[in-house]
Amino acid sequence: MNNSDMSQSKLTLGPVMFNWNPDVWRDFYFRIADEACVDTVCIGEVVCAKRDPFFTPLIPEIIERLQRAGKEVVLSTLALIMSKRDLTSVREITAMEDILVEANDVSAVSLLKDRPHIIGPFANVYNEGTLEFLRRNGAVRVCLPVEMSLQSITSLTANQHDTEFEVFAYGRLPLAISARCYHARSHGLSKDSCQYVCDKDVDGMDVDTLDGDPFLVVNGLQTLSYSCCNFIHDLGALSAAGISRFRLSPQSWDMVAVAQCFRDVLDGKTESEQAEHILDDLSDGLTSSNGYLYGKEGMAFAAPWAE
């Protein structure tokens, strides 16, 4: 894949998955609007519906700021529906006809039937049959599951010219979501009286093995990878496999600089090795990973480009 082809690729900023202070959350999106070289920005709560009341009042102002800056705005829905209140929230979002919606749960897929919409990475799209069903339902873009290998991606995207494909290219990988709140339990609290303790960990709470090695990260109901997924070396291979969009998942460090690294590599302005060093500094040396892409354990960092 040559640089001119890669330069046509677009960058998506995924929704913030952590429980940030609402003012910090708002200001983060304002800066993204004003400074970040991303094409699409996803907003909305995908992890825990209890956080919604803190952020929902800020969304109209954020949407206006992002759209004024020329960004495509996408509203993301919850990844797990556990109550009538959750379903009501999804119904309200999917009823908004003047904005693209990203479905992260089958219930949202059903509500978006016959409307152009996006399938998020929490939905499981592993085969051509599922992809065809979603396409007929109205899906115009699919962010593939994080554990898919390059070989599987290539097979799935072959001859699929009516659908845009996106991969999760940077950030802690969302691995699982549960009805139980691990964050609350770790503080001796129940889910119903959690006191929103997940706000104490802006990038999630580290989980160590019995040997004391960091292994996973807990974010309320969600389990994520400890390592940071980083496809900066893999953009060419993924572009050749039919991927036209790369998703960057917000972390507490400088996401404007992260987006610029990816944009510069896609445009051929920076070598991936140089960009890797910059990204390593931005994350304060957090371990990088891309193992799933090459059929290895997810926490691995494979380097096929060096072979």
QUINOR-V370432 format. One record per residue. RES is the residue in one small letter. D_CENTER is the distance of its C-alpha to the mean C-alpha in Angstrom with 1 decimal. Layout:
BEGIN
RES:D_CENTER
RES:D_CENTER
END
This chain:
BEGIN
m:24.4
n:26.0
n:24.7
s:25.6
d:23.4
m:20.4
s:21.0
q:20.2
s:16.6
k:14.1
l:11.2
t:8.3
l:7.0
g:4.1
p:6.2
v:8.1
m:8.2
f:11.6
n:15.0
w:16.0
n:19.4
p:19.4
d:21.2
v:18.8
w:15.8
r:17.9
d:19.1
f:15.7
y:14.9
f:18.5
r:18.3
i:15.3
a:17.5
d:20.5
e:19.5
a:16.1
c:16.4
v:13.3
d:14.2
t:11.7
v:10.2
c:8.5
i:10.4
g:11.6
e:11.8
v:10.0
v:11.7
c:15.3
a:17.5
k:19.9
r:17.9
d:18.0
p:21.5
f:20.7
f:18.1
t:19.2
p:22.3
l:20.4
i:18.2
p:21.0
e:21.8
i:18.3
i:18.1
e:21.5
r:20.8
l:17.8
q:19.7
r:22.8
a:21.0
g:20.3
k:16.6
e:15.4
v:14.0
v:12.0
l:12.5
s:10.1
t:12.2
l:12.7
a:11.7
l:15.3
i:18.4
m:21.3
s:23.8
k:25.4
r:24.0
d:20.4
l:21.5
t:23.2
s:20.1
v:18.3
r:21.6
e:21.8
i:18.4
t:19.2
a:22.6
m:21.5
e:22.7
d:22.3
i:18.5
l:15.8
v:14.1
e:11.1
a:12.4
n:10.8
d:14.4
v:17.6
s:19.4
a:17.2
v:17.8
s:21.4
l:21.6
l:20.1
k:22.7
d:24.4
r:22.0
p:19.6
h:16.0
i:12.6
i:11.4
g:7.9
p:6.9
f:9.0
a:11.9
n:14.0
v:15.1
y:17.3
n:20.5
e:22.2
g:23.7
t:20.5
l:19.2
e:22.6
f:22.6
l:19.4
r:20.6
r:23.9
n:22.3
g:20.8
a:17.4
v:17.2
r:13.8
v:11.8
c:8.4
l:10.2
p:10.0
v:9.2
e:12.9
m:14.4
s:17.0
l:17.9
q:21.0
s:19.4
i:17.1
t:20.3
s:22.2
l:19.8
t:19.4
a:23.2
n:25.1
q:22.2
h:23.0
d:22.1
t:18.4
e:15.7
f:13.4
e:10.0
v:8.5
f:5.7
a:8.3
y:8.1
g:7.7
r:8.8
l:8.0
p:7.9
l:11.4
a:13.2
i:14.0
s:17.7
a:20.2
r:21.5
c:20.5
y:20.8
h:20.7
a:23.6
r:25.5
s:25.3
h:27.1
g:29.6
l:28.3
s:27.6
k:24.5
d:26.7
s:27.9
c:24.9
q:25.8
y:22.1
v:22.4
c:18.7
d:19.1
k:21.1
d:18.3
v:15.9
d:13.7
g:14.8
m:18.2
d:19.2
v:20.8
d:23.6
t:25.6
l:29.4
d:30.1
g:28.1
d:25.3
p:21.7
f:19.8
l:16.9
v:15.4
v:15.9
n:14.2
g:16.5
l:16.1
q:13.2
t:13.7
l:11.5
s:12.8
y:15.1
s:14.7
c:12.1
c:10.7
n:12.4
f:13.2
i:15.5
h:18.5
d:17.1
l:16.4
g:19.9
a:19.8
l:16.6
s:18.1
a:21.3
a:19.6
g:18.6
i:15.1
s:15.2
r:11.7
f:9.4
r:5.8
l:6.1
s:4.5
p:7.7
q:10.5
s:14.2
w:15.5
d:16.0
m:12.9
v:15.4
a:17.0
v:14.0
a:13.4
q:17.1
c:17.2
f:15.0
r:17.0
d:20.2
v:19.7
l:18.8
d:21.9
g:24.1
k:24.9
t:23.8
e:24.1
s:21.2
e:23.3
q:23.8
a:20.2
e:19.5
h:22.2
i:20.7
l:17.3
d:19.2
d:21.2
l:18.4
s:16.9
d:20.6
g:20.8
l:18.0
t:18.2
s:16.1
s:15.3
n:14.8
g:17.2
y:15.7
l:15.9
y:19.6
g:20.5
k:20.8
e:19.6
g:15.9
m:17.1
a:19.4
f:19.3
a:21.0
a:22.8
p:24.2
w:24.6
a:27.3
e:29.2
END
